[in-house]
Amino acid sequence: MPDDPRSSEPAPDTVPDDRGATEPGSERRSPWRIPLILAAAVVLAVVVVVLGIVNPRPSTGITTDRLGPAQGERVDDYLNESRNSLSGNDTDLHWALVSFTDYLTPQQIPAASGGLRISGVIQHVPIDRVQTPVITIATPAGDEPAVKSADAAAGLLAAQRYRDQRGADIARVTEARLREGCACTAGLVVRGTLPQLRELAAQPGVRAVQALPADAIAGRFAVSPLLPEATDVVAPAPDDGPVPAE
């Protein structure tokens, strides 16, 4: 039976006599009691550590959300998923990925956002049978940073070092085309309410708008674009074509 919680006096320590019984009145503190307690605590700590290694606790980390299709996903499935993500009646703000039927020039970006806050611009220079980088540029509020995102992407490429000549050649032509203001914007990351996002999805030239749940946290979701040339299954482009000089 547990000790009475109202009592502030600890139960007396008792020591067995030579016959193995404990007699009232024979209470005294054993000289081995403290070392034995310490040893038991060390053993218990080791057991706890071992159990923690053998049976680790499930992770409590935040699961990463994702905007954009996964590699190997069918484009039609992703388009359906995007439409379904816009259903609902809440008026909270949602992060969303806007994908286009064709690449946009920098000057076309502001109108393509439907007036929503742009937080990221996805740049990709399409070259037939050449794998060019996909670069997402985070942008502060306002149209000007979004328009200048191509220059920012070009600057990132110029600062990189490449392992082989083909990689350097691809970076060189990609950088040059971005600086020339090519039609190379593949998507936007925006923030808006579901009614605003549904209205944006209905605009000409918008292929899909996919929204995350309202509780998604900035910086804790991945973004991968649905490129305009993807029509069947999302997969890396072939990389066996010649790299153009310009």
C-alpha positions as CSV (number, residue, x, y, z in Angstrom):
1,M,0.0,0.0,0.0
2,P,1.6,3.4,-0.9
3,D,2.8,5.7,1.8
4,D,0.3,8.2,3.0
5,P,1.0,11.4,0.9
6,R,0.1,13.5,3.9
7,S,3.0,12.2,5.9
8,S,6.3,14.1,5.6
9,E,8.3,11.4,7.4
10,P,10.1,8.8,5.3
11,A,9.6,5.1,6.0
12,P,12.3,3.8,8.4
13,D,15.2,2.0,6.8
14,T,15.4,-1.6,8.1
15,V,18.2,-4.1,7.9
16,P,17.6,-7.9,8.0
17,D,19.1,-9.7,11.0
18,D,21.2,-12.9,10.7
19,R,18.0,-15.0,10.3
20,G,16.9,-13.1,7.3
21,A,14.0,-11.4,9.1
22,T,13.5,-7.8,9.7
23,E,12.8,-6.9,13.3
24,P,11.2,-3.7,14.4
25,G,13.7,-1.6,16.4
26,S,16.7,-2.9,14.4
27,E,16.6,0.0,12.0
28,R,20.0,1.5,11.1
29,R,21.6,2.9,8.0
30,S,23.7,0.4,6.0
31,P,27.2,1.5,5.1
32,W,26.7,-0.1,1.6
33,R,23.3,1.6,0.9
34,I,24.6,4.7,-0.9
35,P,27.2,2.9,-3.1
36,L,24.6,0.3,-4.0
37,I,22.0,3.0,-5.0
38,L,24.6,4.7,-7.2
39,A,25.6,1.4,-8.8
40,A,21.9,0.6,-9.5
41,A,21.4,4.1,-11.0
42,V,24.3,3.6,-13.3
43,V,23.0,0.2,-14.4
44,L,19.5,1.6,-15.0
45,A,21.0,4.5,-17.0
46,V,22.9,2.0,-19.3
47,V,19.7,0.0,-19.7
48,V,17.7,3.1,-20.7
49,V,20.3,4.1,-23.2
50,V,20.5,0.6,-24.8
51,L,16.7,0.4,-24.9
52,G,16.6,3.8,-26.6
53,I,19.0,2.6,-29.3
54,V,17.2,-0.6,-29.9
55,N,13.7,0.9,-29.7
56,P,14.1,4.5,-30.7
57,R,11.1,6.8,-30.2
58,P,9.2,7.9,-33.4
59,S,10.4,11.2,-34.8
60,T,8.4,14.2,-33.8
61,G,9.8,16.4,-36.5
62,I,7.5,18.3,-38.9
63,T,6.7,16.5,-42.0
64,T,7.7,18.4,-45.1
65,D,4.9,19.6,-47.4
66,R,5.5,19.7,-51.1
67,L,4.4,21.9,-54.0
68,G,4.7,20.5,-57.4
69,P,4.7,17.0,-58.9
70,A,6.9,14.2,-57.8
71,Q,9.3,12.4,-60.1
72,G,7.5,9.6,-61.9
73,E,4.0,11.1,-61.2
74,R,1.5,11.3,-64.1
75,V,0.8,14.8,-65.1
76,D,-3.0,14.2,-65.2
77,D,-2.9,12.9,-61.6
78,Y,-1.0,16.1,-60.5
79,L,-3.5,18.3,-62.3
80,N,-6.4,16.6,-60.5
81,E,-4.5,16.9,-57.2
82,S,-4.0,20.6,-57.8
83,R,-7.7,21.2,-58.5
84,N,-8.7,19.3,-55.4
85,S,-6.3,21.4,-53.3
86,L,-8.4,24.5,-54.1
87,S,-11.6,23.1,-52.7
88,G,-12.8,24.5,-49.3
89,N,-14.5,27.5,-47.8
90,D,-11.9,28.9,-45.5
91,T,-10.5,32.4,-46.0
92,D,-7.1,31.7,-44.6
93,L,-3.9,32.5,-46.7
94,H,-2.3,29.5,-48.4
95,W,1.0,29.0,-50.1
96,A,0.5,27.9,-53.7
97,L,2.4,26.9,-56.8
98,V,1.2,28.4,-60.1
99,S,2.2,26.5,-63.3
100,F,1.9,27.9,-66.8
101,T,1.1,26.4,-70.2
102,D,4.1,28.3,-71.7
103,Y,7.2,29.9,-70.3
104,L,6.9,33.6,-69.4
105,T,9.2,36.6,-69.9
106,P,10.2,38.6,-66.9
107,Q,7.8,41.4,-67.9
108,Q,4.9,39.0,-67.9
109,I,5.4,37.8,-64.4
110,P,3.4,40.5,-62.4
111,A,0.2,40.1,-64.5
112,A,0.5,36.3,-64.3
113,S,0.3,36.4,-60.5
114,G,-3.3,37.7,-60.4
115,G,-2.2,40.5,-58.1
116,L,-1.2,38.0,-55.3
117,R,2.0,38.3,-53.3
118,I,4.8,36.5,-55.2
119,S,7.3,34.9,-52.9
120,G,9.3,32.7,-55.4
121,V,10.0,32.6,-59.1
122,I,11.0,29.4,-60.8
123,Q,13.4,29.9,-63.7
124,H,14.3,27.2,-66.3
125,V,15.9,27.7,-69.7
126,P,14.5,25.0,-72.0
127,I,17.0,23.5,-74.5
128,D,16.1,20.4,-76.5
129,R,17.7,17.3,-75.1
130,V,19.9,19.3,-72.7
131,Q,19.3,19.1,-68.9
132,T,19.4,22.7,-67.8
133,P,19.1,23.7,-64.1
134,V,15.8,24.6,-62.4
135,I,16.3,27.6,-60.1
136,T,13.8,29.0,-57.6
137,I,14.5,32.6,-56.6
138,A,12.9,33.8,-53.3
139,T,11.6,37.3,-53.8
140,P,10.5,40.0,-51.4
141,A,7.2,41.8,-51.9
142,G,6.7,43.9,-55.0
143,D,6.8,43.4,-58.7
144,E,10.4,44.5,-59.3
145,P,12.1,41.7,-57.4
146,A,10.0,39.2,-59.4
147,V,10.9,40.8,-62.7
148,K,14.6,40.8,-61.8
149,S,14.5,37.1,-60.7
150,A,16.1,36.0,-64.0
151,D,19.1,38.2,-63.4
152,A,19.3,36.8,-59.8
153,A,19.2,33.2,-61.2
154,A,22.0,34.1,-63.7
155,G,24.1,35.5,-60.9
156,L,23.8,32.2,-59.0
157,L,24.9,30.2,-62.0
158,A,27.9,32.5,-62.5
159,A,29.1,31.9,-59.0
160,Q,29.1,28.1,-59.3
161,R,32.0,25.9,-60.2
162,Y,31.5,22.9,-62.4
163,R,33.1,19.5,-62.5
164,D,33.2,19.0,-66.3
165,Q,33.1,21.1,-69.5
166,R,29.6,20.1,-70.4
167,G,28.3,21.4,-67.1
168,A,30.2,24.6,-67.6
169,D,28.9,25.0,-71.1
170,I,25.3,24.4,-70.0
171,A,25.7,27.0,-67.2
172,R,27.2,29.5,-69.6
173,V,24.4,29.4,-72.2
174,T,21.7,29.3,-69.4
175,E,23.2,32.3,-67.8
176,A,23.4,34.2,-71.1
177,R,19.8,33.5,-72.0
178,L,18.5,34.5,-68.5
179,R,20.3,37.8,-68.7
180,E,18.8,38.4,-72.2
181,G,15.3,38.2,-70.7
182,C,14.3,34.9,-72.3
183,A,10.8,33.4,-71.8
184,C,12.1,31.1,-69.1
185,T,9.8,31.5,-66.1
186,A,8.1,28.1,-65.4
187,G,6.1,28.9,-62.3
188,L,5.5,31.1,-59.3
189,V,5.0,30.6,-55.6
190,V,2.3,32.9,-54.4
191,R,0.2,33.4,-51.3
192,G,-3.6,33.9,-51.3
193,T,-6.9,32.7,-50.1
194,L,-8.7,29.8,-51.8
195,P,-11.2,32.0,-53.6
196,Q,-8.3,34.1,-54.9
197,L,-6.4,31.0,-56.0
198,R,-9.4,29.6,-57.8
199,E,-9.8,32.8,-59.7
200,L,-6.1,32.7,-60.6
201,A,-6.4,29.1,-61.8
202,A,-9.1,30.2,-64.3
203,Q,-6.9,32.8,-66.0
204,P,-5.7,32.1,-69.5
205,G,-2.2,30.5,-69.7
206,V,-2.4,29.1,-66.1
207,R,-2.1,25.3,-66.3
208,A,-2.5,24.5,-62.6
209,V,-2.6,26.1,-59.2
210,Q,-1.8,23.8,-56.2
211,A,-2.4,25.1,-52.7
212,L,-0.9,23.8,-49.5
213,P,-2.9,23.5,-46.2
214,A,-3.2,26.9,-44.4
215,D,-0.9,25.7,-41.6
216,A,2.0,25.1,-43.9
217,I,5.1,27.1,-42.7
218,A,7.3,29.2,-45.0
219,G,10.7,27.5,-45.5
220,R,9.4,24.1,-44.6
221,F,7.9,22.9,-47.8
222,A,9.7,21.7,-51.0
223,V,9.0,23.2,-54.4
224,S,9.4,21.4,-57.8
225,P,7.9,22.8,-60.9
226,L,5.5,21.3,-63.5
227,L,7.4,22.4,-66.6
228,P,5.4,23.3,-69.7
229,E,7.0,20.5,-71.7
230,A,5.9,17.8,-69.2
231,T,2.8,16.2,-70.8
232,D,2.7,12.6,-69.7
233,V,4.9,11.6,-66.8
234,V,7.2,13.9,-64.8
235,A,10.7,12.8,-65.5
236,P,14.2,14.3,-66.1
237,A,14.8,15.4,-69.6
238,P,17.3,13.5,-71.8
239,D,20.8,15.0,-71.7
240,D,22.3,13.7,-75.0
241,G,22.0,16.8,-77.2
242,P,24.6,19.3,-78.2
243,V,24.9,22.5,-76.0
244,P,24.3,25.6,-78.1
245,A,27.1,28.2,-78.3
246,E,24.6,30.9,-77.3
